[in-house]
Amino acid sequence: MRITLRFPGGGGLTKKTLWPILSVMAKEDKERFSLFTEIILSCVRLRQDIKDDFFAASLDNKLKNFIKASQCINVAQYHPLLYEINSLLELLNQLEHLEIGNKLLILPCRELLLKDKLSVLRAMKPPETSADAEKKKETLASAEPPAQKIEPEPAVKFPERTRRTNQVREEILGFIRNERRVRTKDILAQFGAISQRTIKRNLKELVGRGIVSKESGKSSTHYSAVR
């Protein structure tokens, strides 16, 4: 069965009219040759479903221009082809918006045309030379912020053991002077963060120096500052 698509002013889309285009395309770009034939067949199916004469004629005309522009074989001729692809895509959007034609037939046409548009845009992009790659590399390098010198963090200086011991001793002595007379358990309760062993060692030191007096009772021991 031969499918014929009538264009305005006579003529049709037949094997005879398409063969010169297909033969050149098959030699130059086999991948696009396959895509081109899929686009034509999809548009023919959609055209047969359109009952509105105006939009049917519009599709005939745009498809004819697309076929003519598809004969391009170099980058300089890609701009007319890109224009005709966009023109067909715009018509498909109108058909879908006005609900003219089957959406299931519009969808594959749009997908194939978008795929063809992408391949054309890639073909129009000039290949990257070694000089371009080097320039791009230099641009990226210049855009990077200068590396910041990371200074090592200063070492934490812990207080000497003797200094810490004197500080604890002064705190205990200050507490005893304020309270005047305190029990051992009062001192332990006041300085809960300090171990019991450390507190008793400092009390013994204060008593030995005669700074604090110690009174031992039956139930508890009291400390008081010596005036």
N, CA, C and O of each residue as an XYZ file, in Angstrom:
908
protein
N       0.852     -1.205      0.000
C       0.000      0.000      0.000
C       0.877      1.240      0.000
O       1.781      1.356      0.827
N       0.626      2.166     -0.911
C       1.404      3.390     -1.004
C       0.645      4.537     -0.346
O      -0.517      4.793     -0.661
N       1.333      5.234      0.587
C       0.713      6.371      1.272
C       1.077      7.644      0.525
O       2.256      7.908      0.289
N       0.087      8.427      0.156
C       0.317      9.666     -0.582
C      -0.223     10.836      0.216
O      -1.366     10.818      0.670
N       0.612     11.855      0.382
C       0.205     13.058      1.103
C       0.145     14.205      0.113
O       1.173     14.594     -0.442
N      -1.032     14.749     -0.118
C      -1.217     15.819     -1.089
C      -0.775     17.163     -0.528
O      -1.123     17.523      0.597
N      -0.008     17.899     -1.317
C       0.408     19.238     -0.944
C      -0.451     20.259     -1.671
O      -1.050     19.940     -2.698
N      -0.522     21.487     -1.154
C      -1.281     22.524     -1.860
C      -0.705     22.746     -3.252
O       0.513     22.785     -3.427
N      -1.555     22.888     -4.210
C      -1.112     23.149     -5.578
C      -0.796     21.887     -6.349
O      -0.235     21.956     -7.442
N      -1.147     20.733     -5.800
C      -0.908     19.481     -6.507
C       0.374     18.813     -6.067
O       1.108     19.369     -5.250
N       0.659     17.635     -6.587
C       1.845     16.885     -6.208
C       1.567     16.062     -4.971
O       0.544     16.267     -4.319
N       2.434     15.149     -4.633
C       2.210     14.316     -3.459
C       3.505     13.806     -2.887
O       4.555     13.874     -3.525
N       3.422     13.292     -1.676
C       4.573     12.720     -0.989
C       4.601     11.240     -1.327
O       3.887     10.448     -0.711
N       5.408     10.863     -2.286
C       5.478      9.484     -2.747
C       6.924      9.029     -2.757
O       7.836      9.799     -2.457
N       7.115      7.778     -3.105
C       8.468      7.238     -3.197
C       9.287      8.010     -4.220
O      10.492      8.193     -4.050
N       8.634      8.461     -5.277
C       9.335      9.189     -6.331
C       9.856     10.533     -5.841
O      10.975     10.928     -6.169
N       9.028     11.251     -5.039
C       9.439     12.574     -4.561
C      10.432     12.486     -3.410
O      11.253     13.385     -3.229
N      10.365     11.406     -2.628
C      11.245     11.272     -1.471
C      12.567     10.591     -1.788
O      13.548     10.789     -1.072
N      12.608      9.805     -2.831
C      13.792      8.994     -3.097
C      15.083      9.803     -3.225
O      16.093      9.391     -2.654
N      15.110     10.944     -3.952
C      16.365     11.708     -4.047
C      16.879     12.157     -2.677
O      18.082     12.147     -2.419
N      15.949     12.550     -1.807
C      16.354     12.997     -0.472
C      16.860     11.828      0.357
O      17.895     11.922      1.016
N      16.123     10.727      0.319
C      16.478      9.563      1.124
C      17.800      8.950      0.686
O      18.576      8.496      1.527
N      18.067      8.932     -0.607
C      19.303      8.328     -1.101
C      20.529      9.101     -0.634
O      21.539      8.508     -0.255
N      20.433     10.443     -0.663
C      21.553     11.276     -0.195
C      21.728     11.136      1.310
O      22.846     10.999      1.806
N      20.608     11.174      2.031
C      20.658     11.108      3.487
C      21.186      9.760      3.964
O      21.908      9.697      4.959
N      20.838      8.691      3.275
C      21.287      7.354      3.659
C      22.799      7.228      3.556
O      23.418      6.478      4.311
N      23.394      7.963      2.620
C      24.849      7.917      2.445
C      25.561      8.823      3.442
O      26.602      8.457      3.988
N      24.996     10.011      3.678
C      25.666     11.013      4.504
C      25.468     10.779      6.005
O      26.407     10.923      6.788
N      24.252     10.422      6.398
C      23.941     10.310      7.824
C      22.884      9.223      8.021
O      21.685      9.493      7.941
N      23.331      8.007      8.275
C      22.406      6.877      8.393
C      21.491      7.015      9.609
O      20.327      6.615      9.572
N      22.030      7.585     10.684
C      21.213      7.740     11.895
C      20.062      8.704     11.645
O      18.926      8.432     12.034
N      20.347      9.823     11.002
C      19.290     10.794     10.720
C      18.353     10.281      9.626
O      17.180     10.652      9.594
N      18.853      9.448      8.746
C      18.009      8.841      7.720
C      16.879      8.039      8.368
O      15.725      8.128      7.949
N      17.220      7.262      9.387
C      16.213      6.467     10.094
C      15.225      7.367     10.827
O      14.019      7.123     10.810
N      15.750      8.418     11.477
C      14.889      9.343     12.212
C      13.975     10.113     11.264
O      12.805     10.339     11.573
N      14.505     10.511     10.120
C      13.729     11.266      9.134
C      12.531     10.453      8.639
O      11.421     10.977      8.546
N      12.752      9.190      8.325
C      11.651      8.353      7.835
C      10.587      8.147      8.913
O       9.397      8.094      8.603
N      11.007      8.031     10.177
C      10.041      7.887     11.271
C       9.193      9.147     11.413
O       7.991      9.065     11.665
N       9.820     10.313     11.251
C       9.081     11.577     11.347
C       8.039     11.667     10.234
O       6.893     12.044     10.478
N       8.443     11.320      9.015
C       7.522     11.396      7.873
C       6.326     10.471      8.082
O       5.182     10.876      7.877
N       6.588      9.240      8.488
C       5.500      8.277      8.682
C       4.560      8.718      9.803
O       3.343      8.569      9.688
N       5.119      9.260     10.887
C       4.283      9.720     12.003
C       3.407     10.893     11.582
O       2.234     10.962     11.948
N       3.984     11.815     10.811
C       3.210     12.973     10.349
C       2.125     12.555      9.352
O       1.042     13.140      9.325
N       2.420     11.548      8.539
C       1.415     11.051      7.584
C       0.229     10.453      8.340
O      -0.925     10.690      7.985
N       0.520      9.682      9.377
C      -0.567      9.094     10.174
C      -1.411     10.183     10.825
O      -2.638     10.094     10.856
N      -0.744     11.215     11.346
C      -1.470     12.322     11.964
C      -2.295     13.070     10.922
O      -3.438     13.446     11.182
N      -1.713     13.283      9.741
C      -2.415     14.006      8.665
C      -3.697     13.290      8.262
O      -4.704     13.943      7.987
N      -3.679     11.984      8.223
C      -4.866     11.218      7.834
C      -5.977     11.319      8.873
O      -7.145     11.079      8.568
N      -5.605     11.679     10.110
C      -6.597     11.763     11.185
C      -7.216     13.155     11.285
O      -8.261     13.314     11.917
N      -6.588     14.175     10.669
C      -7.077     15.554     10.769
C      -8.213     15.777      9.765
O      -8.048     15.545      8.568
N      -9.364     16.229     10.266
C     -10.533     16.462      9.418
C     -10.677     17.935      9.030
O     -11.369     18.263      8.066
N     -10.030     18.807      9.773
C     -10.117     20.239      9.487
C      -9.247     20.569      8.272
O      -8.046     20.299      8.280
N      -9.845     21.148      7.231
C      -9.127     21.418      5.983
C      -7.994     22.423      6.168
O      -6.924     22.275      5.578
N      -8.233     23.448      6.991
C      -7.209     24.484      7.170
C      -5.948     23.905      7.806
O      -4.841     24.124      7.313
N      -6.121     23.167      8.901
C      -4.956     22.614      9.596
C      -4.333     21.458      8.813
O      -3.133     21.204      8.918
N      -5.156     20.760      8.027
C      -4.610     19.705      7.174
C      -3.683     20.307      6.123
O      -2.597     19.789      5.864
N      -4.133     21.412      5.520
C      -3.310     22.092      4.517
C      -2.058     22.691      5.156
O      -0.985     22.699      4.552
N      -2.206     23.195      6.386
C      -1.062     23.775      7.090
C      -0.004     22.712      7.370
O       1.191     22.963      7.215
N      -0.446     21.522      7.785
C       0.501     20.433      8.024
C       1.159     19.995      6.722
O       2.354     19.701      6.698
N       0.377     19.950      5.628
C       0.937     19.609      4.319
C       2.086     20.550      3.963
O       3.165     20.115      3.558
N       1.833     21.834      4.122
C       2.807     22.848      3.719
C       4.064     22.798      4.585
O       5.180     22.853      4.067
N       3.884     22.695      5.902
C       5.033     22.684      6.816
C       5.864     21.409      6.655
O       7.090     21.436      6.752
N       5.176     20.299      6.407
C       5.904     19.052      6.207
C       6.693     19.084      4.898
O       7.803     18.559      4.816
N       6.106     19.702      3.884
C       6.804     19.847      2.602
C       8.071     20.685      2.773
O       9.119     20.351      2.220
N       7.973     21.774      3.539
C       9.142     22.630      3.779
C      10.198     21.900      4.616
O      11.400     22.078      4.414
N       9.731     21.082      5.553
C      10.655     20.304      6.381
C      11.443     19.313      5.526
O      12.650     19.151      5.702
N      10.746     18.652      4.597
C      11.411     17.684      3.716
C      12.444     18.382      2.834
O      13.541     17.867      2.616
N      12.083     19.547      2.338
C      13.002     20.301      1.485
C      14.241     20.737      2.268
O      15.363     20.652      1.768
N      14.027     21.208      3.508
C      15.153     21.670      4.330
C      16.020     20.505      4.800
O      17.188     20.699      5.137
N      15.457     19.299      4.825
C      16.204     18.132      5.297
C      17.262     17.673      4.311
O      18.037     16.768      4.620
N      17.313     18.270      3.143
C      18.327     17.902      2.157
C      19.694     18.499      2.485
O      20.671     18.225      1.788
N      19.772     19.319      3.551
C      21.038     19.971      3.896
C      22.085     18.926      4.255
O      21.783     17.927      4.908
N      23.303     19.163      3.828
C      24.388     18.213      4.093
C      25.578     18.890      4.757
O      26.606     18.248      4.975
N      25.458     20.186      5.087
C      26.544     20.862      5.789
C      25.967     21.784      6.856
O      24.770     22.072      6.871
N      26.839     22.237      7.740
C      26.417     23.028      8.900
C      25.755     24.329      8.489
O      24.817     24.776      9.149
N      26.222     24.950      7.409
C      25.680     26.242      6.981
C      24.210     26.150      6.603
O      23.502     27.157      6.642
N      23.732     24.955      6.235
C      22.342     24.786      5.810
C      21.434     24.299      6.940
O      20.252     24.042      6.712
N      21.961     24.172      8.131
C      21.163     23.646      9.241
C      20.147     24.656      9.785
O      19.134     24.259     10.360
N      20.403     25.937      9.612
C      19.495     26.948     10.164
C      18.093     26.869      9.563
O      17.122     26.938     10.317
N      17.935     26.728      8.235
C      16.581     26.563      7.686
C      15.890     25.303      8.210
O      14.685     25.310      8.462
N      16.656     24.223      8.371
C      16.075     22.982      8.893
C      15.586     23.179     10.323
O      14.505     22.714     10.687
N      16.383     23.867     11.128
C      15.988     24.130     12.509
C      14.713     24.969     12.561
O      13.851     24.759     13.415
N      14.609     25.914     11.641
C      13.409     26.760     11.574
C      12.175     25.918     11.251
O      11.125     26.104     11.867
N      12.288     24.995     10.292
C      11.145     24.174      9.887
C      10.748     23.182     10.986
O       9.568     22.878     11.155
N      11.731     22.684     11.726
C      11.416     21.792     12.854
C      10.613     22.549     13.908
O       9.615     22.041     14.418
N      11.053     23.763     14.230
C      10.325     24.585     15.210
C       8.926     24.936     14.709
O       7.979     25.010     15.492
N       8.803     25.150     13.407
C       7.501     25.472     12.825
C       6.532     24.296     12.962
O       5.357     24.487     13.273
N       7.028     23.090     12.730
C       6.191     21.896     12.898
C       5.812     21.686     14.368
O       4.676     21.324     14.675
N       6.757     21.912     15.262
C       6.474     21.763     16.698
C       5.408     22.755     17.154
O       4.546     22.422     17.967
N       5.473     23.962     16.630
C       4.471     24.974     16.974
C       3.084     24.557     16.488
O       2.092     24.751     17.191
N       3.018     23.990     15.295
C       1.735     23.526     14.760
C       1.179     22.374     15.606
O      -0.024     22.314     15.856
N       2.038     21.479     16.037
C       1.591     20.364     16.884
C       1.011     20.878     18.201
O       0.030     20.334     18.709
N       1.619     21.925     18.747
C       1.094     22.520     19.981
C      -0.300     23.106     19.758
O      -1.174     22.992     20.617
N      -0.498     23.733     18.599
C      -1.811     24.296     18.276
C      -2.859     23.192     18.117
O      -3.984     23.320     18.600
N      -2.483     22.124     17.445
C      -3.415     21.007     17.249
C      -3.831     20.394     18.585
O      -4.995     20.054     18.795
N      -2.856     20.264     19.477
C      -3.157     19.682     20.788
C      -4.026     20.621     21.615
O      -4.953     20.182     22.296
N      -3.722     21.916     21.553
C      -4.490     22.899     22.326
C      -5.934     22.994     21.840
O      -6.857     23.121     22.645
N      -6.129     22.934     20.521
C      -7.472     23.044     19.938
C      -8.175     21.691     19.836
O      -9.310     21.595     19.367
N      -7.469     20.641     20.290
C      -8.026     19.281     20.258
C      -8.404     18.873     18.838
O      -9.476     18.321     18.590
N      -7.495     19.161     17.922
C      -7.659     18.751     16.523
C      -6.653     17.633     16.261
O      -5.444     17.855     16.327
N      -7.139     16.466     15.971
C      -6.248     15.332     15.771
C      -6.087     14.533     17.055
O      -6.300     15.043     18.155
N      -5.716     13.300     16.896
C      -5.560     12.378     18.024
C      -4.269     12.696     18.780
O      -3.194     12.765     18.185
N      -4.385     12.887     20.096
C      -3.200     13.197     20.905
C      -2.185     12.063     20.870
O      -0.979     12.292     20.966
N      -2.682     10.839     20.733
C      -1.780      9.690     20.671
C      -0.952      9.693     19.393
O       0.091      9.041     19.325
N      -1.410     10.422     18.379
C      -0.641     10.565     17.143
C       0.247     11.808     17.180
O       1.298     11.848     16.540
N      -0.183     12.819     17.933
C       0.608     14.051     18.054
C       1.868     13.803     18.880
O       2.940     14.320     18.564
N       1.728     13.009     19.937
C       2.845     12.781     20.860
C       4.083     12.189     20.186
O       5.172     12.732     20.372
N       3.974     11.100     19.409
C       5.186     10.564     18.771
C       5.801     11.528     17.765
O       7.021     11.563     17.603
N       4.959     12.315     17.084
C       5.492     13.317     16.151
C       6.361     14.329     16.887
O       7.450     14.680     16.434
N       5.857     14.791     18.034
C       6.607     15.781     18.811
C       7.920     15.192     19.333
O       8.964     15.840     19.262
N       7.867     13.985     19.848
C       9.075     13.357     20.400
C      10.145     13.170     19.326
O      11.326     13.410     19.576
N       9.737     12.747     18.149
C      10.696     12.532     17.057
C      11.279     13.850     16.564
O      12.470     13.930     16.265
N      10.446     14.882     16.477
C      10.937     16.193     16.035
C      11.900     16.800     17.055
O      12.894     17.422     16.680
N      11.604     16.621     18.335
C      12.518     17.121     19.371
C      13.854     16.382     19.325
O      14.911     16.976     19.539
N      13.794     15.105     19.049
C      15.024     14.320     18.916
C      15.837     14.802     17.717
O      17.061     14.905     17.786
N      15.142     15.095     16.621
C      15.817     15.605     15.429
C      16.406     16.990     15.690
O      17.505     17.302     15.231
N      15.673     17.810     16.422
C      16.156     19.153     16.756
C      17.441     19.078     17.580
O      18.379     19.844     17.358
N      17.470     18.157     18.522
C      18.665     17.997     19.354
C      19.866     17.567     18.523
O      20.975     18.060     18.726
N      19.647     16.650     17.587
C      20.751     16.195     16.736
C      21.260     17.321     15.841
O      22.458     17.415     15.576
N      20.345     18.179     15.375
C      20.747     19.317     14.535
C      21.562     20.318     15.345
O      22.582     20.821     14.873
N      21.116     20.604     16.559
C      21.845     21.547     17.414
C      23.248     21.029     17.734
O      24.204     21.802     17.789
N      23.361     19.736     17.941
C      24.685     19.158     18.202
C      25.579     19.257     16.976
O      26.779     19.510     17.087
N      24.977     19.051     15.796
C      25.756     19.129     14.560
C      26.212     20.556     14.273
O      27.267     20.767     13.674
N      25.413     21.539     14.705
C      25.758     22.942     14.472
C      26.882     23.416     15.383
O      27.559     24.399     15.083
N      27.079     22.715     16.497
C      28.126     23.116     17.436
C      29.484     22.698     16.893
O      29.694     21.516     16.622
N      30.413     23.639     16.726
C      31.725     23.284     16.179
C      32.486     22.370     17.130
O      32.374     22.514     18.348
N      33.256     21.435     16.589
C      34.021     20.526     17.452
C      35.062     21.279     18.266
O      35.649     22.253     17.793
N      35.282     20.833     19.466
C      36.232     21.491     20.361
C      37.657     21.105     19.991
O      37.996     19.923     19.922
N      38.481     22.110     19.756
C      39.877     21.873     19.419
C      40.712     21.802     20.690
O      40.231     22.093     21.785
N      41.972     21.410     20.525
C      42.870     21.336     21.679
C      43.097     22.721     22.280
O      43.250     22.868     23.493
N      43.118     23.749     21.398
C      43.295     25.122     21.886
C      42.092     25.557     22.717
O      42.244     26.228     23.738
N      40.885     25.166     22.268
C      39.673     25.504     23.019
C      39.668     24.815     24.376
O      39.287     25.407     25.386
N      40.095     23.561     24.388
C      40.132     22.814     25.648
C      41.117     23.439     26.625
O      40.849     23.522     27.824
N      42.270     23.883     26.098
C      43.273     24.509     26.954
C      42.774     25.843     27.498
O      43.001     26.178     28.661
N      42.086     26.604     26.636
C      41.540     27.893     27.063
C      40.466     27.703     28.127
O      40.393     28.462     29.094
N      39.634     26.681     27.938
C      38.589     26.382     28.915
C      39.203     25.990     30.250
O      38.706     26.365     31.312
N      40.285     25.234     30.182
C      40.973     24.808     31.399
C      41.555     26.004     32.136
O      41.480     26.078     33.363
N      42.140     26.951     31.383
C      42.711     28.153     31.993
C      41.626     29.018     32.623
O      41.828     29.606     33.685
N      40.464     29.093     31.954
C      39.356     29.891     32.490
C      38.857     29.325     33.808
O      38.595     30.064     34.756
N      38.727     28.003     33.857
C      38.279     27.363     35.092
C      39.298     27.541     36.206
O      38.941     27.730     37.369
N      40.579     27.478     35.832
C      41.630     27.628     36.838
C      41.649     29.042     37.411
O      41.852     29.231     38.610
N      41.433     30.047     36.532
C      41.436     31.433     37.000
C      40.214     31.753     37.843
O      40.242     32.662     38.672
N      39.138     30.997     37.626
C      37.909     31.247     38.392
C      37.981     30.674     39.799
O      37.214     31.068     40.677
N      38.905     29.743     40.010
C      39.015     29.143     41.334
C      39.660     30.121     42.311
O      40.636     30.779     41.951
N      39.151     30.235     43.523
C      39.746     31.134     44.513
C      41.121     30.637     44.924
O      41.356     29.429     44.946
N      42.034     31.546     45.248
C      43.371     31.115     45.666
C      43.307     30.264     46.924
O      42.510     30.499     47.832
N      44.168     29.283     46.938
C      44.177     28.373     48.089
C      44.603     29.125     49.346
O      45.610     29.834     49.342
N      43.857     28.972     50.388
C      44.160     29.643     51.643
C      45.102     28.793     52.483
O      44.937     27.582     52.623
N      46.087     29.472     53.030
C      47.044     28.777     53.877
C      46.409     28.487     55.227
O      45.955     29.393     55.925
N      46.387     27.236     55.573
C      45.770     26.824     56.831
C      46.826     26.832     57.925
O      47.778     26.051     57.912
N      46.628     27.734     58.863
C      47.563     27.825     59.978
C      47.240     26.751     61.006
O      46.071     26.518     61.315
N      48.260     26.101     61.533
C      47.999     25.084     62.567
C      47.441     25.724     63.827
O      47.871     26.803     64.234
N      46.502     25.061     64.426
C      45.907     25.582     65.651
C      46.935     25.558     66.778
O      47.688     24.595     66.925
N      46.958     26.625     67.570
C      47.928     26.658     68.677
C      47.643     25.549     69.676
O      46.492     25.225     69.970
N      48.707     24.989     70.180
C      48.559     23.907     71.153
C      47.939     24.437     72.440
O      48.279     25.521     72.914
N      47.041     23.662     72.982
C      46.385     24.055     74.232
C      47.358     23.856     75.387
O      47.902     22.770     75.589
N      47.557     24.924     76.131
C      48.470     24.857     77.272
C      47.672     24.594     78.547
O      46.894     25.437     78.994
N      47.874     23.443     79.107
C      47.190     23.100     80.344
C      47.985     23.644     81.527
O      49.216     23.653     81.495
N      47.292     24.096     82.568
C      48.000     24.613     83.743
C      48.812     23.518     84.413
O      48.445     22.344     84.391
N      49.898     23.922     84.994
C      50.743     22.955     85.683
C      50.004     22.385     86.889
O      49.100     23.008     87.445
N      50.420     21.185     87.270
C      49.744     20.504     88.371
C      49.869     21.288     89.670
O      48.923     21.357     90.454
N      51.039     21.877     89.895
C      51.258     22.638     91.136
C      50.344     23.844     91.198
O      49.799     24.180     92.250
N      50.183     24.501     90.035
C      49.321     25.685     89.988
C      47.877     25.311     90.280
O      47.182     26.024     91.006
N      47.428     24.209     89.724
C      46.062     23.756     89.965
C      45.867     23.364     91.426
O      44.828     23.649     92.022
N      46.858     22.720     91.986
C      46.772     22.316     93.398
C      46.663     23.529     94.311
O      45.862     23.531     95.245
N      47.454     24.551     94.050
C      47.400     25.777     94.849
C      46.044     26.455     94.730
O      45.525     27.001     95.703
N      45.466     26.417     93.513
C      44.163     27.048     93.303
C      43.084     26.339     94.115
O      42.244     26.986     94.742
N      43.110     25.006     94.102
C      42.134     24.232     94.880
C      42.294     24.524     96.367
O      41.315     24.682     97.097
N      43.541     24.591     96.793
C      43.817     24.842     98.211
C      43.299     26.214     98.626
O      42.740     26.360     99.713
N      43.480     27.227     97.768
C      43.009     28.571     98.077
C      41.485     28.617     98.142
O      40.915     29.324     98.972
N      40.827     27.859     97.262
C      39.363     27.828     97.262
C      38.836     27.180     98.551
O      37.859     27.647     99.136
N      39.484     26.117     98.975
C      39.063     25.454    100.227
C      39.280     26.379    101.421
O      38.432     26.479    102.308
N      40.425     27.050    101.427
C      40.723     27.968    102.529
C      39.730     29.122    102.560
O      39.285     29.534    103.631
N      39.383     29.644    101.388
C      38.411     30.736    101.323
C      37.054     30.311    101.844
O      36.373     31.083    102.520
N      36.658     29.086    101.531
C      35.374     28.580    102.014
C      35.378     28.439    103.533
O      34.400     28.786    104.197
N      36.474     27.934    104.078
C      36.572     27.764    105.539
C      36.533     29.115    106.244
O      35.883     29.251    107.280
N      37.216     30.108    105.699
C      37.230     31.442    106.314
C      35.845     32.075    106.284
O      35.446     32.744    107.238
N      35.114     31.868    105.198
C      33.769     32.451    105.107
C      32.801     31.784    106.079
O      31.966     32.446    106.694
N      32.924     30.479    106.208
C      32.002     29.742    107.076
C      32.493     29.686    108.532
O      31.742     29.330    109.440
N      33.777     30.046    108.735
C      34.419     30.069    110.060
C      34.647     28.674    110.635
O      35.762     28.360    111.050
N      33.648     27.858    110.666
C      33.811     26.509    111.235
C      32.952     25.542    110.411
O      31.726     25.646    110.388
N      33.622     24.601    109.737
C      32.902     23.697    108.834
C      33.317     22.253    109.089
O      34.395     21.968    109.609
N      32.416     21.359    108.702
C      32.706     19.937    108.825
C      33.308     19.423    107.508
O      33.257     20.080    106.468
N      33.864     18.249    107.604
C      34.477     17.659    106.408
C      33.439     17.448    105.309
O      33.702     17.715    104.137
N      32.256     16.965    105.698
C      31.230     16.690    104.693
C      30.692     17.974    104.051
O      30.207     17.955    102.920
N      30.785     19.121    104.806
C      30.375     20.398    104.210
C      31.326     20.802    103.081
O      30.915     21.313    102.039
N      32.611     20.551    103.333
C      33.613     20.887    102.316
C      33.453     19.979    101.096
O      33.563     20.426     99.955
N      33.192     18.701    101.358
C      32.999     17.755    100.254
C      31.773     18.119     99.422
O      31.780     17.988     98.197
N      30.720     18.577    100.101
C      29.499     18.966     99.394
C      29.719     20.230     98.564
O      29.172     20.358     97.469
N      30.519     21.164     99.083
C      30.780     22.424     98.395
C      31.617     22.210     97.137
O      31.391     22.861     96.117
N      32.567     21.313     97.210
C      33.474     21.069     96.085
C      33.234     19.663     95.520
O      34.128     18.817     95.513
N      32.017     19.442     95.053
C      31.652     18.125     94.543
C      32.419     17.718     93.300
O      32.577     16.529     93.023
N      32.907     18.722     92.534
C      33.628     18.408     91.301
C      35.049     17.934     91.576
O      35.715     17.400     90.688
N      35.516     18.133     92.821
C      36.875     17.733     93.198
C      36.795     16.426     93.974
O      35.908     16.241     94.807
N      37.708     15.542     93.700
C      37.670     14.233     94.356
C      37.892     14.368     95.860
O      38.550     15.298     96.328
N      37.332     13.425     96.597
C      37.459     13.420     98.062
C      38.922     13.287     98.476
O      39.354     13.888     99.460
N      39.656     12.520     97.739
C      41.076     12.325     98.049
C      41.851     13.629     97.936
O      42.704     13.925     98.772
N      41.552     14.414     96.893
C      42.247     15.691     96.689
C      41.906     16.676     97.802
O      42.778     17.392     98.292
N      40.624     16.710     98.202
C      40.206     17.637     99.257
C      40.896     17.294    100.576
O      41.403     18.184    101.258
N      40.919     16.025    100.934
C      41.548     15.616    102.201
C      43.047     15.890    102.182
O      43.629     16.250    103.205
N      43.673     15.721    101.015
C      45.109     15.990    100.923
C      45.397     17.469    101.147
O      46.366     17.826    101.818
N      44.539     18.339    100.573
C      44.734     19.779    100.742
C      44.424     20.226    102.173
O      45.091     21.118    102.698
N      43.424     19.618    102.807
C      43.123     19.943    104.204
C      44.303     19.577    105.108
O      44.658     20.318    106.025
N      44.889     18.439    104.831
C      46.044     18.001    105.614
C      47.202     18.976    105.444
O      47.929     19.257    106.396
N      47.371     19.493    104.219
C      48.446     20.451    103.953
C      48.203     21.760    104.692
O      49.129     22.347    105.254
N      46.932     22.222    104.689
C      46.593     23.479    105.373
C      46.781     23.348    106.894
O      47.266     24.268    107.552
N      46.394     22.205    107.426
C      46.562     21.968    108.868
C      48.046     21.884    109.210
O      48.488     22.423    110.225
N      48.811     21.205    108.356
C      50.237     21.052    108.607
C      50.974     22.377    108.588
O      51.971     22.537    109.292
N      50.500     23.336    107.792
C      51.136     24.652    107.732
C      50.642     25.585    108.830
O      51.153     26.693    108.990
N      49.656     25.134    109.577
C      49.142     25.965    110.668
C      48.180     27.031    110.202
O      47.890     27.969    110.944
N      47.672     26.904    108.968
C      46.732     27.900    108.439
C      45.317     27.569    108.883
O      44.494     28.460    109.094
N      45.045     26.283    109.021
C      43.721     25.805    109.424
C      43.893     24.882    110.628
O      44.838     24.097    110.709
N      42.947     25.004    111.560
C      42.969     24.116    112.732
C      41.951     23.008    112.552
O      40.917     23.194    111.910
N      42.252     21.861    113.120
C      41.394     20.694    112.983
C      40.908     20.250    114.353
O      41.701     20.101    115.284
N      39.598     20.038    114.473
C      39.000     19.584    115.721
C      38.254     18.279    115.445
O      37.222     18.270    114.774
N      38.781     17.200    115.962
C      38.176     15.889    115.723
C      37.214     15.552    116.845
O      37.588     15.587    118.017
N      35.989     15.228    116.500
C      34.985     14.835    117.480
C      34.593     13.388    117.286
O      35.161     12.682    116.453
N      33.606     12.948    118.069
C      33.164     11.566    117.970
C      32.425     11.298    116.659
O      32.605     10.254    116.032
N      31.600     12.250    116.262
C      30.767     12.027    115.065
C      31.290     12.734    113.821
O      30.991     12.312    112.704
N      32.069     13.807    113.995
C      32.538     14.567    112.832
C      33.799     15.337    113.168
O      34.176     15.473    114.331
N      34.445     15.840    112.118
C      35.655     16.643    112.250
C      35.363     18.038    111.723
O      34.759     18.201    110.663
N      35.808     19.062    112.491
C      35.571     20.450    112.103
C      36.892     21.125    111.765
O      37.942     20.814    112.326
N      36.797     22.068    110.820
C      37.963     22.860    110.425
C      37.612     24.334    110.564
O      36.489     24.754    110.287
N      38.599     25.108    111.000
C      38.409     26.555    111.117
C      39.727     27.243    110.800
O      40.804     26.688    111.019
N      39.622     28.471    110.276
C      40.821     29.219    109.901
C      41.498     29.777    111.134
O      40.831     30.238    112.060
N      42.819     29.737    111.149
C      43.596     30.272    112.260
C      43.803     31.755    112.020
O      44.312     32.140    110.968
N      43.428     32.584    112.955
C      43.552     34.035    112.813
C      44.946     34.476    113.208
O      45.253     35.667    113.158
